[in-house]
Amino acid sequence: MMPSTRTVSLALKATAVINIVAALGALVAPALHAELMYSPGTEFSGLTLRFHIIIWAFVLAMGVGYAIAARDPERQTALLASAALGKLAVAVLWIEMLASGYGAWLLLAGVCWDGALGALFAVYLWGRAR
């Protein structure tokens, strides 16, 4: 069953809020973010800190895009495709990080949230394409 446009709009609004809040937290307090999300002893400095900033600035930008897309998801195919692919990719990466000992168990919440949203957006797009 294809999700309704209203459901996708609500999901985009929730995703916007979560992305913006998570990004601001990760950007303002990278050490706390590392402590909560990654294995003990993870530190950010030099190049690693800069990659952290790039990633979370992008998450913030996507959050703004989700907020805009929530107004009319039917016309946001490109953003929804990017969201589906990105969220499913990060869920898979976080599973691998947990399995490899690089992630804290809090990543499991991200796996569930982003994985579910990625699947929702993919199913919505698939249904519209048929």
N, CA, C and O atoms as a Tinker XYZ file with bonds, in Angstrom:
   520  protein
     1  N      0.839000   -1.179000    0.000000    73     2
     2  CA     0.000000    0.000000    0.000000    64     1     3
     3  C      0.887000    1.245000    0.000000    63     2     4     5
     4  O      1.820000    1.354000    0.795000    81     3
     5  N      0.590000    2.163000   -0.882000    73     3     6
     6  CA     1.380000    3.389000   -0.981000    64     5     7
     7  C      0.964000    4.369000    0.119000    63     6     8     9
     8  O     -0.225000    4.568000    0.368000    81     7
     9  N      1.964000    4.979000    0.778000    73     7    10
    10  CA     1.635000    6.001000    1.770000    64     9    11
    11  C      0.968000    7.203000    1.103000    63    10    12    13
    12  O      1.259000    7.526000   -0.049000    81    11
    13  N      0.085000    7.850000    1.830000    73    11    14
    14  CA    -0.591000    9.026000    1.282000    64    13    15
    15  C      0.370000   10.215000    1.242000    63    14    16    17
    16  O      1.391000   10.241000    1.930000    81    15
    17  N      0.014000   11.183000    0.425000    73    15    18
    18  CA     0.800000   12.410000    0.355000    64    17    19
    19  C      0.803000   13.107000    1.711000    63    18    20    21
    20  O      1.814000   13.689000    2.104000    81    19
    21  N     -0.309000   13.056000    2.425000    73    19    22
    22  CA    -0.388000   13.666000    3.766000    64    21    23
    23  C      0.593000   12.991000    4.724000    63    22    24    25
    24  O      1.267000   13.668000    5.501000    81    23
    25  N      0.675000   11.658000    4.670000    73    23    26
    26  CA     1.615000   10.927000    5.520000    64    25    27
    27  C      3.048000   11.336000    5.210000    63    26    28    29
    28  O      3.846000   11.565000    6.120000    81    27
    29  N      3.371000   11.427000    3.928000    73    27    30
    30  CA     4.722000   11.814000    3.521000    64    29    31
    31  C      5.004000   13.253000    3.949000    63    30    32    33
    32  O      6.116000   13.559000    4.378000    81    31
    33  N      4.030000   14.125000    3.841000    73    31    34
    34  CA     4.206000   15.511000    4.280000    64    33    35
    35  C      4.498000   15.571000    5.780000    63    34    36    37
    36  O      5.395000   16.295000    6.213000    81    35
    37  N      3.744000   14.816000    6.564000    73    35    38
    38  CA     3.997000   14.772000    8.014000    64    37    39
    39  C      5.376000   14.190000    8.318000    63    38    40    41
    40  O      6.081000   14.676000    9.202000    81    39
    41  N      5.755000   13.148000    7.580000    73    39    42
    42  CA     7.080000   12.547000    7.772000    64    41    43
    43  C      8.179000   13.547000    7.422000    63    42    44    45
    44  O      9.198000   13.612000    8.109000    81    43
    45  N      7.982000   14.316000    6.371000    73    43    46
    46  CA     8.969000   15.327000    5.992000    64    45    47
    47  C      9.092000   16.409000    7.061000    63    46    48    49
    48  O     10.195000   16.871000    7.352000    81    47
    49  N      7.973000   16.811000    7.642000    73    47    50
    50  CA     8.018000   17.802000    8.720000    64    49    51
    51  C      8.789000   17.262000    9.921000    63    50    52    53
    52  O      9.642000   17.952000   10.479000    81    51
    53  N      8.486000   16.030000   10.314000    73    51    54
    54  CA     9.194000   15.414000   11.441000    64    53    55
    55  C     10.676000   15.256000   11.127000    63    54    56    57
    56  O     11.526000   15.490000   11.986000    81    55
    57  N     10.981000   14.861000    9.902000    73    55    58
    58  CA    12.371000   14.698000    9.484000    64    57    59
    59  C     13.099000   16.031000    9.503000    63    58    60    61
    60  O     14.262000   16.101000    9.902000    81    59
    61  N     12.424000   17.084000    9.076000    73    59    62
    62  CA    13.032000   18.414000    9.101000    64    61    63
    63  C     13.420000   18.789000   10.522000    63    62    64    65
    64  O     14.542000   19.235000   10.764000    81    63
    65  N     12.507000   18.613000   11.453000    73    63    66
    66  CA    12.780000   18.971000   12.846000    64    65    67
    67  C     13.947000   18.152000   13.394000    63    66    68    69
    68  O     14.877000   18.702000   13.984000    81    67
    69  N     13.893000   16.843000   13.197000    73    67    70
    70  CA    14.959000   15.976000   13.719000    64    69    71
    71  C     16.296000   16.324000   13.081000    63    70    72    73
    72  O     17.299000   16.429000   13.787000    81    71
    73  N     16.337000   16.506000   11.756000    73    71    74
    74  CA    17.596000   16.842000   11.092000    64    73    75
    75  C     18.173000   18.155000   11.609000    63    74    76    77
    76  O     19.367000   18.247000   11.894000    81    75
    77  N     17.321000   19.164000   11.727000    73    75    78
    78  CA    17.799000   20.478000   12.154000    64    77    79
    79  C     18.299000   20.429000   13.593000    63    78    80    81
    80  O     19.370000   20.957000   13.893000    81    79
    81  N     17.543000   19.806000   14.481000    73    79    82
    82  CA    17.950000   19.717000   15.891000    64    81    83
    83  C     19.224000   18.887000   16.035000    63    82    84    85
    84  O     20.152000   19.285000   16.738000    81    83
    85  N     19.266000   17.729000   15.364000    73    83    86
    86  CA    20.457000   16.871000   15.456000    64    85    87
    87  C     21.689000   17.575000   14.886000    63    86    88    89
    88  O     22.773000   17.501000   15.464000    81    87
    89  N     21.521000   18.252000   13.762000    73    87    90
    90  CA    22.654000   18.945000   13.139000    64    89    91
    91  C     23.164000   20.069000   14.019000    63    90    92    93
    92  O     24.371000   20.220000   14.204000    81    91
    93  N     22.252000   20.856000   14.561000    73    91    94
    94  CA    22.690000   21.949000   15.433000    64    93    95
    95  C     23.425000   21.401000   16.655000    63    94    96    97
    96  O     24.454000   21.946000   17.057000    81    95
    97  N     22.908000   20.339000   17.240000    73    95    98
    98  CA    23.587000   19.721000   18.380000    64    97    99
    99  C     24.971000   19.204000   18.025000    63    98   100   101
   100  O     25.932000   19.420000   18.763000    81    99
   101  N     25.068000   18.514000   16.879000    73    99   102
   102  CA    26.355000   17.964000   16.453000    64   101   103
   103  C     27.357000   19.055000   16.109000    63   102   104   105
   104  O     28.557000   18.892000   16.326000    81   103
   105  N     26.865000   20.173000   15.571000    73   103   106
   106  CA    27.759000   21.274000   15.202000    64   105   107
   107  C     28.198000   22.089000   16.412000    63   106   108   109
   108  O     29.338000   22.550000   16.471000    81   107
   109  N     27.305000   22.267000   17.369000    73   107   110
   110  CA    27.618000   23.075000   18.550000    64   109   111
   111  C     28.471000   22.294000   19.546000    63   110   112   113
   112  O     29.337000   22.865000   20.209000    81   111
   113  N     28.229000   20.992000   19.650000    73   111   114
   114  CA    28.929000   20.184000   20.658000    64   113   115
   115  C     29.460000   18.886000   20.041000    63   114   116   117
   116  O     28.951000   17.806000   20.343000    81   115
   117  N     30.476000   18.982000   19.182000    73   115   118
   118  CA    30.975000   17.779000   18.514000    64   117   119
   119  C     31.524000   16.728000   19.480000    63   118   120   121
   120  O     31.381000   15.532000   19.226000    81   119
   121  N     32.141000   17.146000   20.565000    73   119   122
   122  CA    32.695000   16.168000   21.517000    64   121   123
   123  C     31.568000   15.385000   22.196000    63   122   124   125
   124  O     31.677000   14.171000   22.365000    81   123
   125  N     30.504000   16.058000   22.581000    73   123   126
   126  CA    29.358000   15.381000   23.183000    64   125   127
   127  C     28.704000   14.453000   22.164000    63   126   128   129
   128  O     28.308000   13.337000   22.500000    81   127
   129  N     28.595000   14.906000   20.943000    73   127   130
   130  CA    28.041000   14.080000   19.880000    64   129   131
   131  C     28.850000   12.796000   19.734000    63   130   132   133
   132  O     28.282000   11.708000   19.646000    81   131
   133  N     30.153000   12.919000   19.708000    73   131   134
   134  CA    31.021000   11.736000   19.589000    64   133   135
   135  C     30.837000   10.806000   20.779000    63   134   136   137
   136  O     30.799000    9.586000   20.617000    81   135
   137  N     30.722000   11.375000   21.970000    73   135   138
   138  CA    30.545000   10.571000   23.182000    64   137   139
   139  C     29.232000    9.782000   23.140000    63   138   140   141
   140  O     29.187000    8.630000   23.569000    81   139
   141  N     28.174000   10.398000   22.627000    73   139   142
   142  CA    26.865000    9.754000   22.594000    64   141   143
   143  C     26.716000    8.748000   21.455000    63   142   144   145
   144  O     26.054000    7.723000   21.616000    81   143
   145  N     27.326000    9.036000   20.308000    73   143   146
   146  CA    27.051000    8.255000   19.105000    64   145   147
   147  C     28.122000    7.229000   18.729000    63   146   148   149
   148  O     27.837000    6.259000   18.026000    81   147
   149  N     29.341000    7.443000   19.191000    73   147   150
   150  CA    30.422000    6.601000   18.709000    64   149   151
   151  C     31.096000    5.868000   19.859000    63   150   152   153
   152  O     30.766000    6.083000   21.026000    81   151
   153  N     32.040000    5.007000   19.521000    73   151   154
   154  CA    32.708000    4.218000   20.542000    64   153   155
   155  C     33.539000    5.106000   21.457000    63   154   156   157
   156  O     33.982000    6.178000   21.045000    81   155
   157  N     33.755000    4.671000   22.695000    73   155   158
   158  CA    34.535000    5.484000   23.647000    64   157   159
   159  C     35.911000    5.842000   23.084000    63   158   160   161
   160  O     36.563000    5.036000   22.421000    81   159
   161  N     36.325000    7.061000   23.367000    73   159   162
   162  CA    37.641000    7.515000   22.936000    64   161   163
   163  C     37.656000    8.195000   21.584000    63   162   164   165
   164  O     38.706000    8.653000   21.134000    81   163
   165  N     36.487000    8.269000   20.917000    73   163   166
   166  CA    36.429000    8.954000   19.627000    64   165   167
   167  C     36.659000   10.440000   19.848000    63   166   168   169
   168  O     35.986000   11.068000   20.665000    81   167
   169  N     37.601000   10.991000   19.124000    73   167   170
   170  CA    37.890000   12.420000   19.238000    64   169   171
   171  C     37.848000   13.055000   17.860000    63   170   172   173
   172  O     38.151000   12.422000   16.849000    81   171
   173  N     37.466000   14.312000   17.850000    73   171   174
   174  CA    37.458000   15.064000   16.616000    64   173   175
   175  C     38.543000   16.121000   16.681000    63   174   176   177
   176  O     38.604000   16.905000   17.628000    81   175
   177  N     39.393000   16.137000   15.677000    73   175   178
   178  CA    40.391000   17.191000   15.546000    64   177   179
   179  C     40.839000   17.222000   14.093000    63   178   180   181
   180  O     40.653000   16.261000   13.347000    81   179
   181  N     41.420000   18.321000   13.714000    73   179   182
   182  CA    41.966000   18.433000   12.366000    64   181   183
   183  C     40.977000   18.068000   11.278000    63   182   184   185
   184  O     39.866000   18.598000   11.228000    81   183
   185  N     41.386000   17.164000   10.412000    73   183   186
   186  CA    40.584000   16.770000    9.261000    64   185   187
   187  C     39.282000   16.089000    9.679000    63   186   188   189
   188  O     38.240000   16.324000    9.067000    81   187
   189  N     39.330000   15.257000   10.706000    73   187   190
   190  CA    38.122000   14.560000   11.170000    64   189   191
   191  C     37.063000   15.556000   11.626000    63   190   192   193
   192  O     35.884000   15.384000   11.313000    81   191
   193  N     37.452000   16.573000   12.343000    73   191   194
   194  CA    36.512000   17.606000   12.777000    64   193   195
   195  C     35.909000   18.327000   11.576000    63   194   196   197
   196  O     34.716000   18.628000   11.562000    81   195
   197  N     36.717000   18.596000   10.593000    73   195   198
   198  CA    36.213000   19.285000    9.408000    64   197   199
   199  C     35.213000   18.422000    8.633000    63   198   200   201
   200  O     34.211000   18.935000    8.135000    81   199
   201  N     35.480000   17.115000    8.528000    73   199   202
   202  CA    34.515000   16.216000    7.894000    64   201   203
   203  C     33.220000   16.161000    8.702000    63   202   204   205
   204  O     32.132000   16.139000    8.126000    81   203
   205  N     33.329000   16.139000   10.015000    73   203   206
   206  CA    32.158000   16.170000   10.890000    64   205   207
   207  C     31.318000   17.421000   10.599000    63   206   208   209
   208  O     30.096000   17.338000   10.479000    81   207
   209  N     31.969000   18.557000   10.490000    73   207   210
   210  CA    31.264000   19.817000   10.225000    64   209   211
   211  C     30.599000   19.781000    8.854000    63   210   212   213
   212  O     29.459000   20.220000    8.711000    81   211
   213  N     31.297000   19.263000    7.847000    73   211   214
   214  CA    30.727000   19.179000    6.501000    64   213   215
   215  C     29.472000   18.301000    6.508000    63   214   216   217
   216  O     28.434000   18.686000    5.970000    81   215
   217  N     29.577000   17.131000    7.116000    73   215   218
   218  CA    28.448000   16.198000    7.137000    64   217   219
   219  C     27.245000   16.810000    7.838000    63   218   220   221
   220  O     26.130000   16.755000    7.319000    81   219
   221  N     27.459000   17.390000    9.010000    73   219   222
   222  CA    26.334000   17.902000    9.780000    64   221   223
   223  C     25.793000   19.209000    9.218000    63   222   224   225
   224  O     24.623000   19.528000    9.432000    81   223
   225  N     26.609000   19.968000    8.510000    73   223   226
   226  CA    26.089000   21.138000    7.796000    64   225   227
   227  C     25.173000   20.671000    6.663000    63   226   228   229
   228  O     24.151000   21.299000    6.389000    81   227
   229  N     25.538000   19.583000    6.017000    73   227   230
   230  CA    24.692000   19.016000    4.970000    64   229   231
   231  C     23.381000   18.482000    5.554000    63   230   232   233
   232  O     22.319000   18.665000    4.960000    81   231
   233  N     23.451000   17.826000    6.708000    73   231   234
   234  CA    22.239000   17.341000    7.385000    64   233   235
   235  C     21.318000   18.521000    7.714000    63   234   236   237
   236  O     20.100000   18.430000    7.559000    81   235
   237  N     21.907000   19.613000    8.164000    73   235   238
   238  CA    21.132000   20.827000    8.441000    64   237   239
   239  C     20.468000   21.348000    7.155000    63   238   240   241
   240  O     19.285000   21.689000    7.158000    81   239
   241  N     21.223000   21.406000    6.080000    73   239   242
   242  CA    20.676000   21.870000    4.801000    64   241   243
   243  C     19.550000   20.955000    4.322000    63   242   244   245
   244  O     18.534000   21.440000    3.823000    81   243
   245  N     19.714000   19.660000    4.464000    73   243   246
   246  CA    18.655000   18.730000    4.082000    64   245   247
   247  C     17.424000   18.932000    4.951000    63   246   248   249
   248  O     16.299000   18.814000    4.465000    81   247
   249  N     17.619000   19.236000    6.230000    73   247   250
   250  CA    16.480000   19.508000    7.103000    64   249   251
   251  C     15.662000   20.687000    6.606000    63   250   252   253
   252  O     14.432000   20.649000    6.617000    81   251
   253  N     16.344000   21.727000    6.173000    73   251   254
   254  CA    15.644000   22.884000    5.598000    64   253   255
   255  C     14.913000   22.458000    4.318000    63   254   256   257
   256  O     13.774000   22.863000    4.089000    81   255
   257  N     15.560000   21.652000    3.499000    73   255   258
   258  CA    14.914000   21.141000    2.279000    64   257   259
   259  C     13.684000   20.311000    2.592000    63   258   260   261
   260  O     12.671000   20.426000    1.903000    81   259
   261  N     13.753000   19.472000    3.625000    73   259   262
   262  CA    12.591000   18.667000    4.013000    64   261   263
   263  C     11.436000   19.560000    4.446000    63   262   264   265
   264  O     10.283000   19.287000    4.112000    81   263
   265  N     11.735000   20.623000    5.185000    73   263   266
   266  CA    10.683000   21.540000    5.627000    64   265   267
   267  C      9.995000   22.179000    4.427000    63   266   268   269
   268  O      8.772000   22.321000    4.415000    81   267
   269  N     10.761000   22.557000    3.435000    73   267   270
   270  CA    10.188000   23.159000    2.225000    64   269   271
   271  C      9.395000   22.118000    1.438000    63   270   272   273
   272  O      8.297000   22.405000    0.961000    81   271
   273  N      9.943000   20.916000    1.301000    73   271   274
   274  CA     9.294000   19.849000    0.529000    64   273   275
   275  C      7.988000   19.388000    1.167000    63   274   276   277
   276  O      7.100000   18.904000    0.466000    81   275
   277  N      7.859000   19.529000    2.471000    73   275   278
   278  CA     6.651000   19.081000    3.169000    64   277   279
   279  C      5.406000   19.801000    2.672000    63   278   280   281
   280  O      4.299000   19.279000    2.802000    81   279
   281  N      5.569000   20.990000    2.104000    73   279   282
   282  CA     4.418000   21.753000    1.598000    64   281   283
   283  C      3.761000   21.067000    0.406000    63   282   284   285
   284  O      2.544000   21.145000    0.237000    81   283
   285  N      4.562000   20.393000   -0.425000    73   283   286
   286  CA     4.029000   19.783000   -1.648000    64   285   287
   287  C      4.915000   18.606000   -2.066000    63   286   288   289
   288  O      5.662000   18.711000   -3.039000    81   287
   289  N      4.838000   17.482000   -1.336000    73   287   290
   290  CA     5.719000   16.350000   -1.632000    64   289   291
   291  C      5.581000   15.795000   -3.048000    63   290   292   293
   292  O      6.540000   15.250000   -3.594000    81   291
   293  N      4.414000   15.926000   -3.639000    73   291   294
   294  CA     4.206000   15.379000   -4.983000    64   293   295
   295  C      5.116000   16.031000   -6.021000    63   294   296   297
   296  O      5.408000   15.431000   -7.056000    81   295
   297  N      5.557000   17.235000   -5.753000    73   295   298
   298  CA     6.421000   17.953000   -6.696000    64   297   299
   299  C      7.886000   17.907000   -6.291000    63   298   300   301
   300  O      8.706000   18.632000   -6.855000    81   299
   301  N      8.225000   17.068000   -5.325000    73   299   302
   302  CA     9.592000   17.015000   -4.789000    64   301   303
   303  C     10.254000   15.668000   -5.038000    63   302   304   305
   304  O     10.927000   15.134000   -4.156000    81   303
   305  N     10.071000   15.124000   -6.213000    73   303   306
   306  CA    10.589000   13.796000   -6.528000    64   305   307
   307  C     12.104000   13.701000   -6.314000    63   306   308   309
   308  O     12.579000   12.727000   -5.731000    81   307
   309  N     12.851000   14.673000   -6.767000    73   307   310
   310  CA    14.313000   14.620000   -6.648000    64   309   311
   311  C     14.747000   14.636000   -5.185000    63   310   312   313
   312  O     15.621000   13.868000   -4.785000    81   311
   313  N     14.141000   15.506000   -4.396000    73   311   314
   314  CA    14.511000   15.567000   -2.980000    64   313   315
   315  C     14.116000   14.280000   -2.260000    63   314   316   317
   316  O     14.872000   13.780000   -1.428000    81   315
   317  N     12.930000   13.739000   -2.574000    73   315   318
   318  CA    12.503000   12.489000   -1.942000    64   317   319
   319  C     13.394000   11.320000   -2.347000    63   318   320   321
   320  O     13.665000   10.439000   -1.531000    81   319
   321  N     13.851000   11.300000   -3.590000    73   319   322
   322  CA    14.769000   10.246000   -4.023000    64   321   323
   323  C     16.098000   10.369000   -3.276000    63   322   324   325
   324  O     16.659000    9.368000   -2.829000    81   323
   325  N     16.591000   11.589000   -3.144000    73   323   326
   326  CA    17.825000   11.811000   -2.371000    64   325   327
   327  C     17.632000   11.414000   -0.919000    63   326   328   329
   328  O     18.511000   10.798000   -0.316000    81   327
   329  N     16.488000   11.765000   -0.359000    73   327   330
   330  CA    16.196000   11.419000    1.031000    64   329   331
   331  C     16.138000    9.911000    1.218000    63   330   332   333
   332  O     16.718000    9.377000    2.163000    81   331
   333  N     15.444000    9.226000    0.324000    73   331   334
   334  CA    15.333000    7.771000    0.435000    64   333   335
   335  C     16.714000    7.117000    0.373000    63   334   336   337
   336  O     17.058000    6.295000    1.221000    81   335
   337  N     17.493000    7.487000   -0.630000    73   335   338
   338  CA    18.831000    6.892000   -0.788000    64   337   339
   339  C     19.749000    7.248000    0.379000    63   338   340   341
   340  O     20.443000    6.385000    0.917000    81   339
   341  N     19.751000    8.516000    0.764000    73   339   342
   342  CA    20.634000    8.954000    1.847000    64   341   343
   343  C     20.280000    8.315000    3.175000    63   342   344   345
   344  O     21.163000    7.869000    3.907000    81   343
   345  N     18.991000    8.268000    3.494000    73   343   346
   346  CA    18.580000    7.718000    4.784000    64   345   347
   347  C     18.813000    6.211000    4.838000    63   346   348   349
   348  O     19.234000    5.694000    5.873000    81   347
   349  N     18.549000    5.502000    3.751000    73   347   350
   350  CA    18.819000    4.070000    3.740000    64   349   351
   351  C     20.329000    3.797000    3.805000    63   350   352   353
   352  O     20.763000    2.859000    4.472000    81   351
   353  N     21.119000    4.612000    3.117000    73   351   354
   354  CA    22.576000    4.432000    3.146000    64   353   355
   355  C     23.133000    4.665000    4.543000    63   354   356   357
   356  O     23.977000    3.897000    5.007000    81   355
   357  N     22.672000    5.717000    5.221000    73   355   358
   358  CA    23.193000    5.990000    6.566000    64   357   359
   359  C     22.746000    4.901000    7.539000    63   358   360   361
   360  O     23.496000    4.546000    8.448000    81   359
   361  N     21.532000    4.365000    7.363000    73   359   362
   362  CA    21.073000    3.277000    8.236000    64   361   363
   363  C     21.975000    2.047000    8.081000    63   362   364   365
   364  O     22.354000    1.420000    9.069000    81   363
   365  N     22.310000    1.713000    6.840000    73   363   366
   366  CA    23.199000    0.571000    6.593000    64   365   367
   367  C     24.586000    0.833000    7.175000    63   366   368   369
   368  O     25.177000   -0.051000    7.796000    81   367
   369  N     25.104000    2.036000    6.976000    73   367   370
   370  CA    26.425000    2.374000    7.519000    64   369   371
   371  C     26.427000    2.296000    9.039000    63   370   372   373
   372  O     27.381000    1.785000    9.626000    81   371
   373  N     25.367000    2.797000    9.694000    73   371   374
   374  CA    25.314000    2.744000   11.148000    64   373   375
   375  C     25.204000    1.312000   11.655000    63   374   376   377
   376  O     25.742000    0.990000   12.715000    81   375
   377  N     24.516000    0.450000   10.916000    73   375   378
   378  CA    24.480000   -0.969000   11.299000    64   377   379
   379  C     25.894000   -1.543000   11.246000    63   378   380   381
   380  O     26.324000   -2.254000   12.154000    81   379
   381  N     26.604000   -1.224000   10.174000    73   379   382
   382  CA    27.986000   -1.706000   10.044000    64   381   383
   383  C     28.861000   -1.148000   11.161000    63   382   384   385
   384  O     29.712000   -1.862000   11.692000    81   383
   385  N     28.666000    0.113000   11.522000    73   383   386
   386  CA    29.455000    0.716000   12.600000    64   385   387
   387  C     29.179000    0.016000   13.931000    63   386   388   389
   388  O     30.102000   -0.236000   14.705000    81   387
   389  N     27.923000   -0.295000   14.192000    73   387   390
   390  CA    27.588000   -1.025000   15.419000    64   389   391
   391  C     28.241000   -2.403000   15.411000    63   390   392   393
   392  O     28.818000   -2.827000   16.412000    81   391
   393  N     28.150000   -3.095000   14.289000    73   391   394
   394  CA    28.733000   -4.437000   14.181000    64   393   395
   395  C     30.249000   -4.411000   14.309000    63   394   396   397
   396  O     30.844000   -5.367000   14.806000    81   395
   397  N     30.875000   -3.334000   13.870000    73   395   398
   398  CA    32.338000   -3.225000   13.907000    64   397   399
   399  C     32.866000   -2.603000   15.192000    63   398   400   401
   400  O     34.078000   -2.495000   15.374000    81   399
   401  N     31.976000   -2.195000   16.079000    73   399   402
   402  CA    32.412000   -1.618000   17.345000    64   401   403
   403  C     32.729000   -0.131000   17.290000    63   402   404   405
   404  O     33.328000    0.406000   18.222000    81   403
   405  N     32.339000    0.540000   16.214000    73   403   406
   406  CA    32.597000    1.974000   16.105000    64   405   407
   407  C     31.450000    2.834000   16.616000    63   406   408   409
   408  O     31.607000    4.045000   16.774000    81   407
   409  N     30.303000    2.226000   16.874000    73   407   410
   410  CA    29.143000    3.002000   17.272000    64   409   411
   411  C     28.614000    2.620000   18.634000    63   410   412   413
   412  O     28.741000    1.477000   19.073000    81   411
   413  N     28.015000    3.603000   19.300000    73   411   414
   414  CA    27.324000    3.359000   20.563000    64   413   415
   415  C     25.896000    2.902000   20.231000    63   414   416   417
   416  O     25.422000    3.090000   19.111000    81   415
   417  N     25.233000    2.314000   21.196000    73   415   418
   418  CA    23.901000    1.773000   20.960000    64   417   419
   419  C     22.873000    2.836000   20.600000    63   418   420   421
   420  O     21.809000    2.506000   20.076000    81   419
   421  N     23.163000    4.090000   20.867000    73   419   422
   422  CA    22.259000    5.162000   20.470000    64   421   423
   423  C     22.093000    5.214000   18.950000    63   422   424   425
   424  O     21.078000    5.701000   18.451000    81   423
   425  N     23.085000    4.716000   18.223000    73   423   426
   426  CA    22.972000    4.666000   16.765000    64   425   427
   427  C     21.804000    3.795000   16.321000    63   426   428   429
   428  O     21.260000    3.993000   15.234000    81   427
   429  N     21.418000    2.838000   17.149000    73   427   430
   430  CA    20.307000    1.959000   16.804000    64   429   431
   431  C     19.013000    2.760000   16.614000    63   430   432   433
   432  O     18.197000    2.429000   15.755000    81   431
   433  N     18.831000    3.806000   17.414000    73   431   434
   434  CA    17.661000    4.671000   17.239000    64   433   435
   435  C     17.715000    5.348000   15.872000    63   434   436   437
   436  O     16.697000    5.462000   15.188000    81   435
   437  N     18.900000    5.795000   15.481000    73   435   438
   438  CA    19.064000    6.407000   14.157000    64   437   439
   439  C     18.817000    5.415000   13.038000    63   438   440   441
   440  O     18.231000    5.764000   12.013000    81   439
   441  N     19.262000    4.173000   13.229000    73   439   442
   442  CA    19.027000    3.129000   12.228000    64   441   443
   443  C     17.520000    2.938000   12.026000    63   442   444   445
   444  O     17.041000    2.877000   10.893000    81   443
   445  N     16.789000    2.844000   13.125000    73   443   446
   446  CA    15.337000    2.640000   13.032000    64   445   447
   447  C     14.646000    3.843000   12.399000    63   446   448   449
   448  O     13.819000    3.682000   11.502000    81   447
   449  N     14.984000    5.052000   12.862000    73   447   450
   450  CA    14.342000    6.273000   12.363000    64   449   451
   451  C     14.662000    6.505000   10.888000    63   450   452   453
   452  O     13.757000    6.629000   10.063000    81   451
   453  N     15.945000    6.561000   10.562000    73   451   454
   454  CA    16.323000    6.861000    9.182000    64   453   455
   455  C     15.967000    5.717000    8.243000    63   454   456   457
   456  O     15.582000    5.946000    7.096000    81   455
   457  N     16.094000    4.487000    8.727000    73   455   458
   458  CA    15.717000    3.342000    7.894000    64   457   459
   459  C     14.234000    3.358000    7.556000    63   458   460   461
   460  O     13.851000    3.121000    6.411000    81   459
   461  N     13.398000    3.639000    8.555000    73   459   462
   462  CA    11.949000    3.689000    8.326000    64   461   463
   463  C     11.589000    4.835000    7.376000    63   462   464   465
   464  O     10.769000    4.661000    6.475000    81   463
   465  N     12.196000    5.993000    7.575000    73   463   466
   466  CA    11.911000    7.123000    6.687000    64   465   467
   467  C     12.398000    6.864000    5.271000    63   466   468   469
   468  O     11.698000    7.171000    4.306000    81   467
   469  N     13.587000    6.305000    5.142000    73   467   470
   470  CA    14.100000    5.979000    3.812000    64   469   471
   471  C     13.175000    5.009000    3.090000    63   470   472   473
   472  O     12.905000    5.169000    1.900000    81   471
   473  N     12.693000    4.002000    3.813000    73   471   474
   474  CA    11.764000    3.037000    3.216000    64   473   475
   475  C     10.442000    3.712000    2.845000    63   474   476   477
   476  O      9.898000    3.460000    1.770000    81   475
   477  N      9.926000    4.564000    3.726000    73   475   478
   478  CA     8.671000    5.282000    3.449000    64   477   479
   479  C      8.787000    6.120000    2.184000    63   478   480   481
   480  O      7.917000    6.069000    1.315000    81   479
   481  N      9.863000    6.890000    2.083000    73   479   482
   482  CA    10.045000    7.737000    0.904000    64   481   483
   483  C     10.217000    6.891000   -0.359000    63   482   484   485
   484  O      9.693000    7.245000   -1.414000    81   483
   485  N     10.946000    5.777000   -0.262000    73   483   486
   486  CA    11.155000    4.902000   -1.421000    64   485   487
   487  C      9.832000    4.276000   -1.869000    63   486   488   489
   488  O      9.545000    4.224000   -3.065000    81   487
   489  N      9.034000    3.804000   -0.923000    73   487   490
   490  CA     7.742000    3.190000   -1.261000    64   489   491
   491  C      6.814000    4.226000   -1.885000    63   490   492   493
   492  O      6.107000    3.930000   -2.849000    81   491
   493  N      6.814000    5.429000   -1.344000    73   491   494
   494  CA     5.994000    6.512000   -1.897000    64   493   495
   495  C      6.391000    6.799000   -3.350000    63   494   496   497
   496  O      5.532000    6.896000   -4.226000    81   495
   497  N      7.675000    6.931000   -3.593000    73   495   498
   498  CA     8.145000    7.216000   -4.954000    64   497   499
   499  C      7.844000    6.060000   -5.894000    63   498   500   501
   500  O      7.425000    6.272000   -7.032000    81   499
   501  N      8.055000    4.846000   -5.420000    73   499   502
   502  CA     7.794000    3.658000   -6.221000    64   501   503
   503  C      6.308000    3.606000   -6.601000    63   502   504   505
   504  O      5.962000    3.320000   -7.747000    81   503
   505  N      5.450000    3.881000   -5.637000    73   503   506
   506  CA     4.016000    3.863000   -5.887000    64   505   507
   507  C      3.573000    4.933000   -6.872000    63   506   508   509
   508  O      2.692000    4.700000   -7.700000    81   507
   509  N      4.179000    6.091000   -6.783000    73   507   510
   510  CA     3.827000    7.177000   -7.716000    64   509   511
   511  C      4.321000    6.883000   -9.128000    63   510   512   513
   512  O      3.712000    7.316000  -10.107000    81   511
   513  N      5.422000    6.149000   -9.231000    73   511   514
   514  CA     6.008000    5.851000  -10.541000    64   513   515
   515  C      5.209000    4.773000  -11.286000    63   514   516   517
   516  O      5.292000    4.665000  -12.509000    81   515
   517  N      4.455000    3.999000  -10.556000    73   515   518
   518  CA     3.716000    2.877000  -11.185000    64   517   519
   519  C      2.497000    3.329000  -11.850000    63   518   520
   520  O      1.769000    2.517000  -12.422000    81   519
